[in-house]
Amino acid sequence: MLFVQAAKVILMRTNRWPDFSFGGWLTKAAERMNRNKLAVALANKLARMAWSILRHKSAFDAPRDEVAIGV
């Protein structure tokens, strides 16, 4: 539930989307999904990124993580 709330906050700030490593994905996904479905998809992406960071005990590195999460 917390990831969905975080995703909805990100979705509210469309002018900041290019700042995120997944901004391109987010822009394309917004064209084909309704807002709630997009929030859940983004929450899933955030959860996978968090799991990967915790699992590998590494810091977030946007350029490397883009390849890892398939953006």
mmCIF file of the N, C-alpha and C atoms, coordinates in Angstrom:
data_MODEL
# 
_entry.id   MODEL 
# 
loop_
_atom_site.group_PDB 
_atom_site.id 
_atom_site.type_symbol 
_atom_site.label_atom_id 
_atom_site.label_alt_id 
_atom_site.label_comp_id 
_atom_site.label_asym_id 
_atom_site.label_entity_id 
_atom_site.label_seq_id 
_atom_site.pdbx_PDB_ins_code 
_atom_site.Cartn_x 
_atom_site.Cartn_y 
_atom_site.Cartn_z 
_atom_site.occupancy 
_atom_site.B_iso_or_equiv 
_atom_site.pdbx_formal_charge 
_atom_site.auth_seq_id 
_atom_site.auth_comp_id 
_atom_site.auth_asym_id 
_atom_site.auth_atom_id 
_atom_site.pdbx_PDB_model_num 
ATOM 1   N N  . MET A 1 1  ? 0.815  -1.194 0.000   1.00 0.00 ? 1  MET A N  1 
ATOM 2   C CA . MET A 1 1  ? 0.000  0.000  0.000   1.00 0.00 ? 1  MET A CA 1 
ATOM 3   C C  . MET A 1 1  ? 0.863  1.266  0.000   1.00 0.00 ? 1  MET A C  1 
ATOM 4   N N  . LEU A 1 2  ? 1.972  1.232  0.709   1.00 0.00 ? 2  LEU A N  1 
ATOM 5   C CA . LEU A 1 2  ? 2.849  2.397  0.772   1.00 0.00 ? 2  LEU A CA 1 
ATOM 6   C C  . LEU A 1 2  ? 3.449  2.714  -0.597  1.00 0.00 ? 2  LEU A C  1 
ATOM 7   N N  . PHE A 1 3  ? 3.783  1.678  -1.362  1.00 0.00 ? 3  PHE A N  1 
ATOM 8   C CA . PHE A 1 3  ? 4.329  1.905  -2.702  1.00 0.00 ? 3  PHE A CA 1 
ATOM 9   C C  . PHE A 1 3  ? 3.275  2.522  -3.624  1.00 0.00 ? 3  PHE A C  1 
ATOM 10  N N  . VAL A 1 4  ? 2.027  2.138  -3.470  1.00 0.00 ? 4  VAL A N  1 
ATOM 11  C CA . VAL A 1 4  ? 0.954  2.715  -4.289  1.00 0.00 ? 4  VAL A CA 1 
ATOM 12  C C  . VAL A 1 4  ? 0.783  4.190  -3.950  1.00 0.00 ? 4  VAL A C  1 
ATOM 13  N N  . GLN A 1 5  ? 0.850  4.530  -2.671  1.00 0.00 ? 5  GLN A N  1 
ATOM 14  C CA . GLN A 1 5  ? 0.747  5.937  -2.280  1.00 0.00 ? 5  GLN A CA 1 
ATOM 15  C C  . GLN A 1 5  ? 1.922  6.740  -2.829  1.00 0.00 ? 5  GLN A C  1 
ATOM 16  N N  . ALA A 1 6  ? 3.117  6.171  -2.760  1.00 0.00 ? 6  ALA A N  1 
ATOM 17  C CA . ALA A 1 6  ? 4.299  6.846  -3.313  1.00 0.00 ? 6  ALA A CA 1 
ATOM 18  C C  . ALA A 1 6  ? 4.139  7.034  -4.821  1.00 0.00 ? 6  ALA A C  1 
ATOM 19  N N  . ALA A 1 7  ? 3.615  6.024  -5.493  1.00 0.00 ? 7  ALA A N  1 
ATOM 20  C CA . ALA A 1 7  ? 3.411  6.109  -6.941  1.00 0.00 ? 7  ALA A CA 1 
ATOM 21  C C  . ALA A 1 7  ? 2.407  7.207  -7.285  1.00 0.00 ? 7  ALA A C  1 
ATOM 22  N N  . LYS A 1 8  ? 1.348  7.330  -6.502  1.00 0.00 ? 8  LYS A N  1 
ATOM 23  C CA . LYS A 1 8  ? 0.350  8.369  -6.770  1.00 0.00 ? 8  LYS A CA 1 
ATOM 24  C C  . LYS A 1 8  ? 0.930  9.764  -6.580  1.00 0.00 ? 8  LYS A C  1 
ATOM 25  N N  . VAL A 1 9  ? 1.831  9.918  -5.627  1.00 0.00 ? 9  VAL A N  1 
ATOM 26  C CA . VAL A 1 9  ? 2.500  11.211 -5.444  1.00 0.00 ? 9  VAL A CA 1 
ATOM 27  C C  . VAL A 1 9  ? 3.370  11.522 -6.658  1.00 0.00 ? 9  VAL A C  1 
ATOM 28  N N  . ILE A 1 10 ? 4.096  10.528 -7.148  1.00 0.00 ? 10 ILE A N  1 
ATOM 29  C CA . ILE A 1 10 ? 4.923  10.723 -8.346  1.00 0.00 ? 10 ILE A CA 1 
ATOM 30  C C  . ILE A 1 10 ? 4.048  11.083 -9.540  1.00 0.00 ? 10 ILE A C  1 
ATOM 31  N N  . LEU A 1 11 ? 2.909  10.422 -9.679  1.00 0.00 ? 11 LEU A N  1 
ATOM 32  C CA . LEU A 1 11 ? 2.018  10.684 -10.811 1.00 0.00 ? 11 LEU A CA 1 
ATOM 33  C C  . LEU A 1 11 ? 1.418  12.086 -10.763 1.00 0.00 ? 11 LEU A C  1 
ATOM 34  N N  . MET A 1 12 ? 1.282  12.655 -9.574  1.00 0.00 ? 12 MET A N  1 
ATOM 35  C CA . MET A 1 12 ? 0.726  14.005 -9.444  1.00 0.00 ? 12 MET A CA 1 
ATOM 36  C C  . MET A 1 12 ? 1.680  15.065 -9.978  1.00 0.00 ? 12 MET A C  1 
ATOM 37  N N  . ARG A 1 13 ? 2.956  14.767 -10.031 1.00 0.00 ? 13 ARG A N  1 
ATOM 38  C CA . ARG A 1 13 ? 3.960  15.752 -10.435 1.00 0.00 ? 13 ARG A CA 1 
ATOM 39  C C  . ARG A 1 13 ? 4.520  15.402 -11.821 1.00 0.00 ? 13 ARG A C  1 
ATOM 40  N N  . THR A 1 14 ? 3.718  15.581 -12.840 1.00 0.00 ? 14 THR A N  1 
ATOM 41  C CA . THR A 1 14 ? 4.122  15.194 -14.197 1.00 0.00 ? 14 THR A CA 1 
ATOM 42  C C  . THR A 1 14 ? 5.319  15.987 -14.708 1.00 0.00 ? 14 THR A C  1 
ATOM 43  N N  . ASN A 1 15 ? 5.506  17.196 -14.225 1.00 0.00 ? 15 ASN A N  1 
ATOM 44  C CA . ASN A 1 15 ? 6.650  17.994 -14.681 1.00 0.00 ? 15 ASN A CA 1 
ATOM 45  C C  . ASN A 1 15 ? 7.979  17.444 -14.177 1.00 0.00 ? 15 ASN A C  1 
ATOM 46  N N  . ARG A 1 16 ? 7.958  16.575 -13.172 1.00 0.00 ? 16 ARG A N  1 
ATOM 47  C CA . ARG A 1 16 ? 9.182  15.996 -12.621 1.00 0.00 ? 16 ARG A CA 1 
ATOM 48  C C  . ARG A 1 16 ? 9.515  14.637 -13.222 1.00 0.00 ? 16 ARG A C  1 
ATOM 49  N N  . TRP A 1 17 ? 8.644  14.078 -14.051 1.00 0.00 ? 17 TRP A N  1 
ATOM 50  C CA . TRP A 1 17 ? 8.868  12.740 -14.597 1.00 0.00 ? 17 TRP A CA 1 
ATOM 51  C C  . TRP A 1 17 ? 10.203 12.594 -15.308 1.00 0.00 ? 17 TRP A C  1 
ATOM 52  N N  . PRO A 1 18 ? 10.655 13.574 -16.083 1.00 0.00 ? 18 PRO A N  1 
ATOM 53  C CA . PRO A 1 18 ? 11.956 13.410 -16.757 1.00 0.00 ? 18 PRO A CA 1 
ATOM 54  C C  . PRO A 1 18 ? 13.134 13.289 -15.784 1.00 0.00 ? 18 PRO A C  1 
ATOM 55  N N  . ASP A 1 19 ? 12.950 13.730 -14.539 1.00 0.00 ? 19 ASP A N  1 
ATOM 56  C CA . ASP A 1 19 ? 14.024 13.647 -13.543 1.00 0.00 ? 19 ASP A CA 1 
ATOM 57  C C  . ASP A 1 19 ? 14.285 12.216 -13.084 1.00 0.00 ? 19 ASP A C  1 
ATOM 58  N N  . PHE A 1 20 ? 13.316 11.338 -13.262 1.00 0.00 ? 20 PHE A N  1 
ATOM 59  C CA . PHE A 1 20 ? 13.444 9.964  -12.786 1.00 0.00 ? 20 PHE A CA 1 
ATOM 60  C C  . PHE A 1 20 ? 14.075 9.077  -13.851 1.00 0.00 ? 20 PHE A C  1 
ATOM 61  N N  . SER A 1 21 ? 14.769 8.050  -13.402 1.00 0.00 ? 21 SER A N  1 
ATOM 62  C CA . SER A 1 21 ? 15.394 7.122  -14.352 1.00 0.00 ? 21 SER A CA 1 
ATOM 63  C C  . SER A 1 21 ? 14.339 6.375  -15.177 1.00 0.00 ? 21 SER A C  1 
ATOM 64  N N  . PHE A 1 22 ? 13.134 6.271  -14.647 1.00 0.00 ? 22 PHE A N  1 
ATOM 65  C CA . PHE A 1 22 ? 12.055 5.573  -15.348 1.00 0.00 ? 22 PHE A CA 1 
ATOM 66  C C  . PHE A 1 22 ? 11.062 6.561  -15.968 1.00 0.00 ? 22 PHE A C  1 
ATOM 67  N N  . GLY A 1 23 ? 11.476 7.803  -16.177 1.00 0.00 ? 23 GLY A N  1 
ATOM 68  C CA . GLY A 1 23 ? 10.590 8.834  -16.713 1.00 0.00 ? 23 GLY A CA 1 
ATOM 69  C C  . GLY A 1 23 ? 10.070 8.528  -18.105 1.00 0.00 ? 23 GLY A C  1 
ATOM 70  N N  . GLY A 1 24 ? 10.926 7.977  -18.964 1.00 0.00 ? 24 GLY A N  1 
ATOM 71  C CA . GLY A 1 24 ? 10.496 7.617  -20.315 1.00 0.00 ? 24 GLY A CA 1 
ATOM 72  C C  . GLY A 1 24 ? 9.436  6.537  -20.297 1.00 0.00 ? 24 GLY A C  1 
ATOM 73  N N  . TRP A 1 25 ? 9.652  5.530  -19.474 1.00 0.00 ? 25 TRP A N  1 
ATOM 74  C CA . TRP A 1 25 ? 8.668  4.457  -19.328 1.00 0.00 ? 25 TRP A CA 1 
ATOM 75  C C  . TRP A 1 25 ? 7.357  5.016  -18.807 1.00 0.00 ? 25 TRP A C  1 
ATOM 76  N N  . LEU A 1 26 ? 7.453  5.906  -17.834 1.00 0.00 ? 26 LEU A N  1 
ATOM 77  C CA . LEU A 1 26 ? 6.264  6.475  -17.215 1.00 0.00 ? 26 LEU A CA 1 
ATOM 78  C C  . LEU A 1 26 ? 5.441  7.279  -18.222 1.00 0.00 ? 26 LEU A C  1 
ATOM 79  N N  . THR A 1 27 ? 6.096  8.049  -19.046 1.00 0.00 ? 27 THR A N  1 
ATOM 80  C CA . THR A 1 27 ? 5.404  8.851  -20.058 1.00 0.00 ? 27 THR A CA 1 
ATOM 81  C C  . THR A 1 27 ? 4.675  7.961  -21.061 1.00 0.00 ? 27 THR A C  1 
ATOM 82  N N  . LYS A 1 28 ? 5.345  6.917  -21.530 1.00 0.00 ? 28 LYS A N  1 
ATOM 83  C CA . LYS A 1 28 ? 4.719  6.001  -22.493 1.00 0.00 ? 28 LYS A CA 1 
ATOM 84  C C  . LYS A 1 28 ? 3.577  5.219  -21.854 1.00 0.00 ? 28 LYS A C  1 
ATOM 85  N N  . ALA A 1 29 ? 3.772  4.792  -20.613 1.00 0.00 ? 29 ALA A N  1 
ATOM 86  C CA . ALA A 1 29 ? 2.736  4.020  -19.923 1.00 0.00 ? 29 ALA A CA 1 
ATOM 87  C C  . ALA A 1 29 ? 1.504  4.878  -19.648 1.00 0.00 ? 29 ALA A C  1 
ATOM 88  N N  . ALA A 1 30 ? 1.695  6.165  -19.394 1.00 0.00 ? 30 ALA A N  1 
ATOM 89  C CA . ALA A 1 30 ? 0.565  7.062  -19.117 1.00 0.00 ? 30 ALA A CA 1 
ATOM 90  C C  . ALA A 1 30 ? -0.346 7.211  -20.329 1.00 0.00 ? 30 ALA A C  1 
ATOM 91  N N  . GLU A 1 31 ? 0.198  7.011  -21.515 1.00 0.00 ? 31 GLU A N  1 
ATOM 92  C CA . GLU A 1 31 ? -0.608 7.112  -22.734 1.00 0.00 ? 31 GLU A CA 1 
ATOM 93  C C  . GLU A 1 31 ? -1.531 5.914  -22.921 1.00 0.00 ? 31 GLU A C  1 
ATOM 94  N N  . ARG A 1 32 ? -1.165 4.775  -22.356 1.00 0.00 ? 32 ARG A N  1 
ATOM 95  C CA . ARG A 1 32 ? -1.944 3.566  -22.622 1.00 0.00 ? 32 ARG A CA 1 
ATOM 96  C C  . ARG A 1 32 ? -2.680 2.997  -21.410 1.00 0.00 ? 32 ARG A C  1 
ATOM 97  N N  . MET A 1 33 ? -2.473 3.557  -20.219 1.00 0.00 ? 33 MET A N  1 
ATOM 98  C CA . MET A 1 33 ? -3.123 3.036  -19.010 1.00 0.00 ? 33 MET A CA 1 
ATOM 99  C C  . MET A 1 33 ? -3.922 4.134  -18.322 1.00 0.00 ? 33 MET A C  1 
ATOM 100 N N  . ASN A 1 34 ? -4.984 3.719  -17.616 1.00 0.00 ? 34 ASN A N  1 
ATOM 101 C CA . ASN A 1 34 ? -5.681 4.703  -16.797 1.00 0.00 ? 34 ASN A CA 1 
ATOM 102 C C  . ASN A 1 34 ? -4.850 4.976  -15.540 1.00 0.00 ? 34 ASN A C  1 
ATOM 103 N N  . ARG A 1 35 ? -5.217 6.002  -14.806 1.00 0.00 ? 35 ARG A N  1 
ATOM 104 C CA . ARG A 1 35 ? -4.400 6.498  -13.691 1.00 0.00 ? 35 ARG A CA 1 
ATOM 105 C C  . ARG A 1 35 ? -4.182 5.455  -12.587 1.00 0.00 ? 35 ARG A C  1 
ATOM 106 N N  . ASN A 1 36 ? -5.214 4.726  -12.210 1.00 0.00 ? 36 ASN A N  1 
ATOM 107 C CA . ASN A 1 36 ? -5.070 3.748  -11.128 1.00 0.00 ? 36 ASN A CA 1 
ATOM 108 C C  . ASN A 1 36 ? -4.192 2.572  -11.542 1.00 0.00 ? 36 ASN A C  1 
ATOM 109 N N  . LYS A 1 37 ? -4.381 2.102  -12.752 1.00 0.00 ? 37 LYS A N  1 
ATOM 110 C CA . LYS A 1 37 ? -3.555 0.998  -13.246 1.00 0.00 ? 37 LYS A CA 1 
ATOM 111 C C  . LYS A 1 37 ? -2.096 1.442  -13.344 1.00 0.00 ? 37 LYS A C  1 
ATOM 112 N N  . LEU A 1 38 ? -1.877 2.666  -13.784 1.00 0.00 ? 38 LEU A N  1 
ATOM 113 C CA . LEU A 1 38 ? -0.524 3.208  -13.870 1.00 0.00 ? 38 LEU A CA 1 
ATOM 114 C C  . LEU A 1 38 ? 0.107  3.318  -12.485 1.00 0.00 ? 38 LEU A C  1 
ATOM 115 N N  . ALA A 1 39 ? -0.672 3.712  -11.490 1.00 0.00 ? 39 ALA A N  1 
ATOM 116 C CA . ALA A 1 39 ? -0.153 3.816  -10.122 1.00 0.00 ? 39 ALA A CA 1 
ATOM 117 C C  . ALA A 1 39 ? 0.300  2.452  -9.606  1.00 0.00 ? 39 ALA A C  1 
ATOM 118 N N  . VAL A 1 40 ? -0.469 1.422  -9.885  1.00 0.00 ? 40 VAL A N  1 
ATOM 119 C CA . VAL A 1 40 ? -0.099 0.078  -9.436  1.00 0.00 ? 40 VAL A CA 1 
ATOM 120 C C  . VAL A 1 40 ? 1.119  -0.432 -10.202 1.00 0.00 ? 40 VAL A C  1 
ATOM 121 N N  . ALA A 1 41 ? 1.194  -0.152 -11.495 1.00 0.00 ? 41 ALA A N  1 
ATOM 122 C CA . ALA A 1 41 ? 2.364  -0.564 -12.283 1.00 0.00 ? 41 ALA A CA 1 
ATOM 123 C C  . ALA A 1 41 ? 3.621  0.144  -11.791 1.00 0.00 ? 41 ALA A C  1 
ATOM 124 N N  . LEU A 1 42 ? 3.509  1.424  -11.488 1.00 0.00 ? 42 LEU A N  1 
ATOM 125 C CA . LEU A 1 42 ? 4.652  2.170  -10.962 1.00 0.00 ? 42 LEU A CA 1 
ATOM 126 C C  . LEU A 1 42 ? 5.027  1.671  -9.573  1.00 0.00 ? 42 LEU A C  1 
ATOM 127 N N  . ALA A 1 43 ? 4.038  1.360  -8.746  1.00 0.00 ? 43 ALA A N  1 
ATOM 128 C CA . ALA A 1 43 ? 4.314  0.807  -7.419  1.00 0.00 ? 43 ALA A CA 1 
ATOM 129 C C  . ALA A 1 43 ? 5.060  -0.519 -7.537  1.00 0.00 ? 43 ALA A C  1 
ATOM 130 N N  . ASN A 1 44 ? 4.681  -1.328 -8.502  1.00 0.00 ? 44 ASN A N  1 
ATOM 131 C CA . ASN A 1 44 ? 5.373  -2.593 -8.746  1.00 0.00 ? 44 ASN A CA 1 
ATOM 132 C C  . ASN A 1 44 ? 6.826  -2.336 -9.126  1.00 0.00 ? 44 ASN A C  1 
ATOM 133 N N  . LYS A 1 45 ? 7.046  -1.359 -9.992  1.00 0.00 ? 45 LYS A N  1 
ATOM 134 C CA . LYS A 1 45 ? 8.408  -1.014 -10.414 1.00 0.00 ? 45 LYS A CA 1 
ATOM 135 C C  . LYS A 1 45 ? 9.223  -0.511 -9.221  1.00 0.00 ? 45 LYS A C  1 
ATOM 136 N N  . LEU A 1 46 ? 8.627  0.334  -8.386  1.00 0.00 ? 46 LEU A N  1 
ATOM 137 C CA . LEU A 1 46 ? 9.326  0.844  -7.203  1.00 0.00 ? 46 LEU A CA 1 
ATOM 138 C C  . LEU A 1 46 ? 9.663  -0.281 -6.231  1.00 0.00 ? 46 LEU A C  1 
ATOM 139 N N  . ALA A 1 47 ? 8.729  -1.210 -6.048  1.00 0.00 ? 47 ALA A N  1 
ATOM 140 C CA . ALA A 1 47 ? 8.973  -2.338 -5.149  1.00 0.00 ? 47 ALA A CA 1 
ATOM 141 C C  . ALA A 1 47 ? 10.093 -3.229 -5.668  1.00 0.00 ? 47 ALA A C  1 
ATOM 142 N N  . ARG A 1 48 ? 10.120 -3.463 -6.964  1.00 0.00 ? 48 ARG A N  1 
ATOM 143 C CA . ARG A 1 48 ? 11.195 -4.276 -7.546  1.00 0.00 ? 48 ARG A CA 1 
ATOM 144 C C  . ARG A 1 48 ? 12.549 -3.596 -7.412  1.00 0.00 ? 48 ARG A C  1 
ATOM 145 N N  . MET A 1 49 ? 12.565 -2.282 -7.583  1.00 0.00 ? 49 MET A N  1 
ATOM 146 C CA . MET A 1 49 ? 13.817 -1.544 -7.413  1.00 0.00 ? 49 MET A CA 1 
ATOM 147 C C  . MET A 1 49 ? 14.281 -1.612 -5.959  1.00 0.00 ? 49 MET A C  1 
ATOM 148 N N  . ALA A 1 50 ? 13.353 -1.428 -5.016  1.00 0.00 ? 50 ALA A N  1 
ATOM 149 C CA . ALA A 1 50 ? 13.699 -1.495 -3.593  1.00 0.00 ? 50 ALA A CA 1 
ATOM 150 C C  . ALA A 1 50 ? 14.194 -2.890 -3.226  1.00 0.00 ? 50 ALA A C  1 
ATOM 151 N N  . TRP A 1 51 ? 13.518 -3.923 -3.737  1.00 0.00 ? 51 TRP A N  1 
ATOM 152 C CA . TRP A 1 51 ? 13.947 -5.295 -3.450  1.00 0.00 ? 51 TRP A CA 1 
ATOM 153 C C  . TRP A 1 51 ? 15.361 -5.528 -3.964  1.00 0.00 ? 51 TRP A C  1 
ATOM 154 N N  . SER A 1 52 ? 15.648 -5.071 -5.176  1.00 0.00 ? 52 SER A N  1 
ATOM 155 C CA . SER A 1 52 ? 16.967 -5.273 -5.768  1.00 0.00 ? 52 SER A CA 1 
ATOM 156 C C  . SER A 1 52 ? 18.055 -4.570 -4.959  1.00 0.00 ? 52 SER A C  1 
ATOM 157 N N  . ILE A 1 53 ? 17.768 -3.355 -4.519  1.00 0.00 ? 53 ILE A N  1 
ATOM 158 C CA . ILE A 1 53 ? 18.740 -2.611 -3.714  1.00 0.00 ? 53 ILE A CA 1 
ATOM 159 C C  . ILE A 1 53 ? 19.007 -3.333 -2.399  1.00 0.00 ? 53 ILE A C  1 
ATOM 160 N N  . LEU A 1 54 ? 17.956 -3.803 -1.743  1.00 0.00 ? 54 LEU A N  1 
ATOM 161 C CA . LEU A 1 54 ? 18.129 -4.518 -0.474  1.00 0.00 ? 54 LEU A CA 1 
ATOM 162 C C  . LEU A 1 54 ? 18.787 -5.875 -0.671  1.00 0.00 ? 54 LEU A C  1 
ATOM 163 N N  . ARG A 1 55 ? 18.413 -6.568 -1.713  1.00 0.00 ? 55 ARG A N  1 
ATOM 164 C CA . ARG A 1 55 ? 18.933 -7.911 -1.976  1.00 0.00 ? 55 ARG A CA 1 
ATOM 165 C C  . ARG A 1 55 ? 20.430 -7.894 -2.256  1.00 0.00 ? 55 ARG A C  1 
ATOM 166 N N  . HIS A 1 56 ? 20.863 -6.927 -3.051  1.00 0.00 ? 56 HIS A N  1 
ATOM 167 C CA . HIS A 1 56 ? 22.265 -6.864 -3.454  1.00 0.00 ? 56 HIS A CA 1 
ATOM 168 C C  . HIS A 1 56 ? 23.100 -5.948 -2.566  1.00 0.00 ? 56 HIS A C  1 
ATOM 169 N N  . LYS A 1 57 ? 22.450 -5.375 -1.548  1.00 0.00 ? 57 LYS A N  1 
ATOM 170 C CA . LYS A 1 57 ? 23.134 -4.491 -0.590  1.00 0.00 ? 57 LYS A CA 1 
ATOM 171 C C  . LYS A 1 57 ? 23.944 -3.421 -1.305  1.00 0.00 ? 57 LYS A C  1 
ATOM 172 N N  . SER A 1 58 ? 23.291 -2.739 -2.229  1.00 0.00 ? 58 SER A N  1 
ATOM 173 C CA . SER A 1 58 ? 23.971 -1.709 -3.008  1.00 0.00 ? 58 SER A CA 1 
ATOM 174 C C  . SER A 1 58 ? 23.187 -0.403 -2.939  1.00 0.00 ? 58 SER A C  1 
ATOM 175 N N  . ALA A 1 59 ? 23.852 0.663  -3.289  1.00 0.00 ? 59 ALA A N  1 
ATOM 176 C CA . ALA A 1 59 ? 23.193 1.964  -3.368  1.00 0.00 ? 59 ALA A CA 1 
ATOM 177 C C  . ALA A 1 59 ? 22.476 2.073  -4.711  1.00 0.00 ? 59 ALA A C  1 
ATOM 178 N N  . PHE A 1 60 ? 21.501 2.949  -4.782  1.00 0.00 ? 60 PHE A N  1 
ATOM 179 C CA . PHE A 1 60 ? 20.766 3.144  -6.028  1.00 0.00 ? 60 PHE A CA 1 
ATOM 180 C C  . PHE A 1 60 ? 21.659 3.849  -7.032  1.00 0.00 ? 60 PHE A C  1 
ATOM 181 N N  . ASP A 1 61 ? 21.799 3.261  -8.200  1.00 0.00 ? 61 ASP A N  1 
ATOM 182 C CA . ASP A 1 61 ? 22.589 3.836  -9.284  1.00 0.00 ? 61 ASP A CA 1 
ATOM 183 C C  . ASP A 1 61 ? 21.689 3.861  -10.514 1.00 0.00 ? 61 ASP A C  1 
ATOM 184 N N  . ALA A 1 62 ? 21.126 5.031  -10.827 1.00 0.00 ? 62 ALA A N  1 
ATOM 185 C CA . ALA A 1 62 ? 20.111 5.142  -11.875 1.00 0.00 ? 62 ALA A CA 1 
ATOM 186 C C  . ALA A 1 62 ? 20.536 4.575  -13.224 1.00 0.00 ? 62 ALA A C  1 
ATOM 187 N N  . PRO A 1 63 ? 21.700 4.916  -13.774 1.00 0.00 ? 63 PRO A N  1 
ATOM 188 C CA . PRO A 1 63 ? 22.048 4.368  -15.094 1.00 0.00 ? 63 PRO A CA 1 
ATOM 189 C C  . PRO A 1 63 ? 22.148 2.842  -15.102 1.00 0.00 ? 63 PRO A C  1 
ATOM 190 N N  . ARG A 1 64 ? 22.713 2.247  -14.067 1.00 0.00 ? 64 ARG A N  1 
ATOM 191 C CA . ARG A 1 64 ? 22.836 0.801  -14.020 1.00 0.00 ? 64 ARG A CA 1 
ATOM 192 C C  . ARG A 1 64 ? 21.478 0.151  -13.786 1.00 0.00 ? 64 ARG A C  1 
ATOM 193 N N  . ASP A 1 65 ? 20.664 0.737  -12.911 1.00 0.00 ? 65 ASP A N  1 
ATOM 194 C CA . ASP A 1 65 ? 19.371 0.162  -12.586 1.00 0.00 ? 65 ASP A CA 1 
ATOM 195 C C  . ASP A 1 65 ? 18.392 0.241  -13.747 1.00 0.00 ? 65 ASP A C  1 
ATOM 196 N N  . GLU A 1 66 ? 18.563 1.188  -14.657 1.00 0.00 ? 66 GLU A N  1 
ATOM 197 C CA . GLU A 1 66 ? 17.688 1.245  -15.824 1.00 0.00 ? 66 GLU A CA 1 
ATOM 198 C C  . GLU A 1 66 ? 17.798 -0.028 -16.643 1.00 0.00 ? 66 GLU A C  1 
ATOM 199 N N  . VAL A 1 67 ? 18.996 -0.519 -16.803 1.00 0.00 ? 67 VAL A N  1 
ATOM 200 C CA . VAL A 1 67 ? 19.203 -1.751 -17.564 1.00 0.00 ? 67 VAL A CA 1 
ATOM 201 C C  . VAL A 1 67 ? 18.661 -2.935 -16.780 1.00 0.00 ? 67 VAL A C  1 
ATOM 202 N N  . ALA A 1 68 ? 18.873 -2.937 -15.473 1.00 0.00 ? 68 ALA A N  1 
ATOM 203 C CA . ALA A 1 68 ? 18.466 -4.068 -14.640 1.00 0.00 ? 68 ALA A CA 1 
ATOM 204 C C  . ALA A 1 68 ? 16.954 -4.232 -14.584 1.00 0.00 ? 68 ALA A C  1 
ATOM 205 N N  . ILE A 1 69 ? 16.210 -3.124 -14.593 1.00 0.00 ? 69 ILE A N  1 
ATOM 206 C CA . ILE A 1 69 ? 14.764 -3.246 -14.472 1.00 0.00 ? 69 ILE A CA 1 
ATOM 207 C C  . ILE A 1 69 ? 14.057 -3.211 -15.819 1.00 0.00 ? 69 ILE A C  1 
ATOM 208 N N  . GLY A 1 70 ? 14.808 -3.102 -16.894 1.00 0.00 ? 70 GLY A N  1 
ATOM 209 C CA . GLY A 1 70 ? 14.225 -3.191 -18.227 1.00 0.00 ? 70 GLY A CA 1 
ATOM 210 C C  . GLY A 1 70 ? 13.464 -1.967 -18.671 1.00 0.00 ? 70 GLY A C  1 
ATOM 211 N N  . VAL A 1 71 ? 13.943 -0.802 -18.320 1.00 0.00 ? 71 VAL A N  1 
ATOM 212 C CA . VAL A 1 71 ? 13.264 0.430  -18.737 1.00 0.00 ? 71 VAL A CA 1 
ATOM 213 C C  . VAL A 1 71 ? 13.534 0.676  -20.197 1.00 0.00 ? 71 VAL A C  1 
# 
